[in-house]
Amino acid sequence: MTITRRRLIQTAALSASATAMPFLGARAQTAEFTYKFATNLPMTHPVNIRGKQAADKIREETGGRLDIQLFPSGQLGSDTDMLSQLRSGGIEFFTLSGLILSTLVPNASLYGVGFAFPDYDAVWRAMDGDLGAYIRGQIGKANLVAMDKIWDNGFRQTTTSVKPINSPDDFKGLKIRVPVSPMLTSMFKAFDAAPASINASEMYTALQTKVVDAHENPLSVVSLFKLYEVQKYCSLTNHSWDGFWFLANRRAWERLPASVRDIATKHLDAAAAQERADMAALNSGFQQELVGKGMVFNSPKTEPFKEKLQKAGYYSEWKGKFGDEAWAALERYTGKLG
């Protein structure tokens, strides 16, 4: 199914109402395993739409044994709160950016190195190949399980309420919201900006009250969080690609019988592939929609930004932090960085 903006909203409405309705088939019996699936995204985001569809298929194919209940929009807390709950077992499933997961698993943010990937073809070769496998191995060391397919968040762009970003100098002194991510904080410090780590649930208010004047995120977030109401300019910096790992608490995952895990894996990875296609279809539409909402777009050249990062020692710093093995895994797909 191809997702358009209108279909996205309609499907989200149906999915949201379905969470309160009994499943008429297999769900009539009491579930053997009732697991929580949390996200920080509004119900209209493809992650939640496809995640809900996958949960329904898993419930049906397991004969009602596994009932995955969706909690969108940060209902169960901030990103850091939900990650803590995932580790303790209070939440069984959670979708989280590797850039934020890096607060627990440092090498989870490896794919997010500034200006590493030129396009989606390069991203998917890496994340469905050895680079993705390497990062999943690192996540596994933290007693979490990452599904094989990473979900798309998108290339990150820069929005501001004060001016467009045309060159690295435009970042100087700019108060910019970033997620709780050491890599993004480091990147914007290298641009001489003033990054502030603020959770997604507090992002809109921070921009509205001028705690920060700028923010960076994929266009889907700008649209679905209605940030166009508090931001005027959007600069297509494409400074980092980001994805969502579908994470499971290892103890909860291993409690499931192998046959149930196989069914869950099949449907969750299929949902990831569908969500990627949804995001690809929606991205150009998001820009058109945001222009209609009054946002002003520009497309700066990337080379000056990469040169600034190199001169600031950003690439050498992160190569040292990740280590030679990890950096080599990244450069197999990106070519030499820095």
Stockholm file with secondary structure:
# STOCKHOLM 1.0

chainA/1-338         MTITRRRLIQTAALSASATAMPFLGARAQTAEFTYKFATNLPMTHPVNIRGKQAADKIREETGGRLDIQLFPSGQLGSDTDMLSQLRSGGIEFFTLSGLILSTLVPNASLYGVGFAFPDYDAVWRAMDGDLGAYIRGQIGKANLVAMDKIWDNGFRQTTTSVKPINSPDDFKGLKIRVPVSPMLTSMFKAFDAAPASINASEMYTALQTKVVDAHENPLSVVSLFKLYEVQKYCSLTNHSWDGFWFLANRRAWERLPASVRDIATKHLDAAAAQERADMAALNSGFQQELVGKGMVFNSPKTEPFKEKLQKAGYYSEWKGKFGDEAWAALERYTGKLG
#=GR chainA/1-338 SS CCCCHHHHHHHHHHHHHHTTSCCSSGGGSCCSEEEEEECSSCTTSHHHHHHHHHHHHHHHHTTTSEEEEEECTTTTCCHHHHHHHHHHTSCSEEEEEHHHHTTTSGGGGGGGSTTCCSSHHHHHHHHTTHHHHHHHHHHHTTTEEECSSCEEEEEEEEEESSCCCCSGGGGTTCEEEECSCHHHHHHHHHTTCEEEECCGGGHHHHHHTTSCSEEEECHHHHHHTTGGGTCCEEEEEEEEEEEEEEEEEHHHHHHSCHHHHHHHHHHHHHHHHHHHHHHHHHHHHHHHHHHHTTCEEECCCSHHHHHHHHHTTHHHHHHHHHCHHHHHHHHHHHCCCC
#=GC SS_cons         CCCCHHHHHHHHHHHHHHTTSCCSSGGGSCCSEEEEEECSSCTTSHHHHHHHHHHHHHHHHTTTSEEEEEECTTTTCCHHHHHHHHHHTSCSEEEEEHHHHTTTSGGGGGGGSTTCCSSHHHHHHHHTTHHHHHHHHHHHTTTEEECSSCEEEEEEEEEESSCCCCSGGGGTTCEEEECSCHHHHHHHHHTTCEEEECCGGGHHHHHHTTSCSEEEECHHHHHHTTGGGTCCEEEEEEEEEEEEEEEEEHHHHHHSCHHHHHHHHHHHHHHHHHHHHHHHHHHHHHHHHHHHTTCEEECCCSHHHHHHHHHTTHHHHHHHHHCHHHHHHHHHHHCCCC
//
